[in-house]
Amino acid sequence: MDRLSTSTIGSLPESVTVPSYDRAAVKPGVVHLGIGAFHRAHQAAVFEAALESGDLRWGITGASLRSAGVRDEMNPQDGLYTLVTRDGSGDSLKVMGVVREVLVAPENPERLVERLADPDVHIVTLTVTEKGYKLDPATGALLVDDPDVAHDCSDLSAPKTAPGFLVAALSARRDLGLPPFTAISCDNLPHNGRRLEQAVLAIARAHSDALAAWIEQKGAFPETMVDRIVPATTPADIAGLEERLGVTDRAMVKAEPFLQWVIEDRFCGPRPDFEALGVQITASVAPWEEAKLRMLNGAHSGIAYLGGLAGIDFVHEVVAIPAFARFVEALWDEAEATLSPPPGLDVAGYRTALMARFANPALQHRTRQIAMDGSQKLPQRLLAPIAARRAKGLDVDALALAVAAWMRWQGGRDDAGNAHVVDDPLAALTASRLQGLSDPEAQVDALLSIDAIFPPALAADDGVRGALVRHLTSLAAHGAGATVEAFST
């Protein structure tokens, strides 16, 4: 069957929304690093709306920093793809025209630097996952011993890291007499803008103090918070959409209706009218970010590890079990006490909306997808609220159960004995620490000793350690389902 493309878009059913603007007139105002499903369903949807409003400055050049998969899906389709929005009552289909091309950085890094240095580019966005910033999860410092970081600190002719590409491009813009772009991290990192700036400045200083000073004075790295549930696309999704479109779309993405983007009011050049596009521009993102990380993301991690251990595939199936839903509410009770809610955030209403989003059966959001990269996610999602509660002398029973489930997950088998891949940049380290250990208390101590994940003060907290040992002992002896049932009664 033919692919979705410029030549086939005219044959789509009338129920499918297609771009109303002239794609040939769109300028490449945005470069996005890490063009996965989340970006295509989130930031790209906002820039698409900008184009639809008549502001044609915000076309996207996408770049993958690793594989050619997305390039091979999108470029044969002229950058077109379908955003399928699912809420359980039906799907809405919109063909997105905002992506102009997709590059693969390792194949031609010089070309990506050239795109980033284009005078039309004013904004660079990133979704490279927590590990893509090459930062220590505990301290936020640049991982200078990482081979790719070391390469970029010595030679920027063919960068290998996301911060390295930004430094190379900013250096080129400075040499050309161009202003810097605004670089917007859209990953779930605490203080993501500041951390990205720190990484960029560290690499820049390795080459030139003057370059680093120029970036620091002229550039902008706003804090952001992004929120939309975007499950991984499956072959069944592609086949189902093919029947509806009459063409094949290998780049489709699916998402829930909810979309939130909060950006710090810190830009160094042109930007779309974000406010008119539904984006919240604020003086401080931190309270929004904290609420999202500790409520949505923290609960997601607990659901992923406990549900995954219990052999449950999807988030909506986990929260449909009353005991698991009660556990999520208990985790929220603990996390909520650590928040400083921003004006406009009704925490009670937020919790109700989150549970409804989790329960959306149309999303088919897999627990194993959420379980990836846990060592990078735990510090901000679960360990930060644990530390905040312990500083107030409060218990951390539900939060500790979620962390204990992550510890159990590192063993590579669920409660039925089925093997799973521990997809994590520190998987080899956690496996080596657990090797030969069968006693839960010893396992807890072995994992708590990894200071790249657990701050020493938290690891030394007898209350935290005791809760982890108790929960991991129950998970090992009785399994996740029985442990959650006992916890929730």
HELIX and SHEET records of a PDB file:
HELIX    1   1 ILE A    9  SER A   11  5                                   3    
HELIX    2   2 ARG A   23  ALA A   25  5                                   3    
HELIX    3   3 ALA A   37  ALA A   41  1                                   5    
HELIX    4   4 GLN A   43  GLU A   52  1                                  10    
HELIX    5   5 GLY A   69  MET A   74  1                                   6    
HELIX    6   6 ASN A   75  GLN A   77  5                                   3    
HELIX    7   7 PRO A  109  LEU A  116  1                                   8    
HELIX    8   8 GLU A  130  TYR A  133  5                                   4    
HELIX    9   9 PRO A  147  SER A  154  1                                   8    
HELIX   10  10 ALA A  162  LEU A  176  1                                  15    
HELIX   11  11 ASN A  192  ARG A  205  1                                  14    
HELIX   12  12 ASP A  209  LYS A  218  1                                  10    
HELIX   13  13 PRO A  235  LEU A  245  1                                  11    
HELIX   14  14 PHE A  274  LEU A  277  5                                   4    
HELIX   15  15 ALA A  286  ALA A  291  1                                   6    
HELIX   16  16 LYS A  292  ASN A  297  3                                   6    
HELIX   17  17 GLY A  298  LEU A  309  1                                  12    
HELIX   18  18 VAL A  315  VAL A  319  1                                   5    
HELIX   19  19 PRO A  322  GLU A  336  1                                  15    
HELIX   20  20 VAL A  347  PHE A  358  1                                  12    
HELIX   21  21 THR A  367  ALA A  371  1                                   5    
HELIX   22  22 GLY A  374  LEU A  378  1                                   5    
HELIX   23  23 PRO A  379  LEU A  383  3                                   5    
HELIX   24  24 ALA A  384  ALA A  391  1                                   8    
HELIX   25  25 ASP A  397  TRP A  409  1                                  13    
HELIX   26  26 ALA A  427  LEU A  434  1                                   8    
HELIX   27  27 PRO A  440  LEU A  448  1                                   9    
HELIX   28  28 PRO A  456  ALA A  459  1                                   4    
HELIX   29  29 ASP A  462  SER A  488  1                                  27    
SHEET    1   A 5 VAL A  99  VAL A 104  0                                        
SHEET    2   A 5 ILE A  60  SER A  64  1                                        
SHEET    3   A 5 VAL A  30  LEU A  33  1                                        
SHEET    4   A 5 ILE A 123  LEU A 126  1                                        
SHEET    5   A 5 THR A 182  SER A 185  1                                        
SHEET    1   B 3 ASP A  91  MET A  96  0                                        
SHEET    2   B 3 TYR A  81  ARG A  86 -1                                        
SHEET    3   B 3 VAL A 253  ALA A 255  1                                        
SHEET    1   C 3 THR A 224  ASP A 227  0                                        
SHEET    2   C 3 GLN A 260  GLU A 264 -1                                        
SHEET    3   C 3 GLN A 280  THR A 282  1                                        
END                                                                             
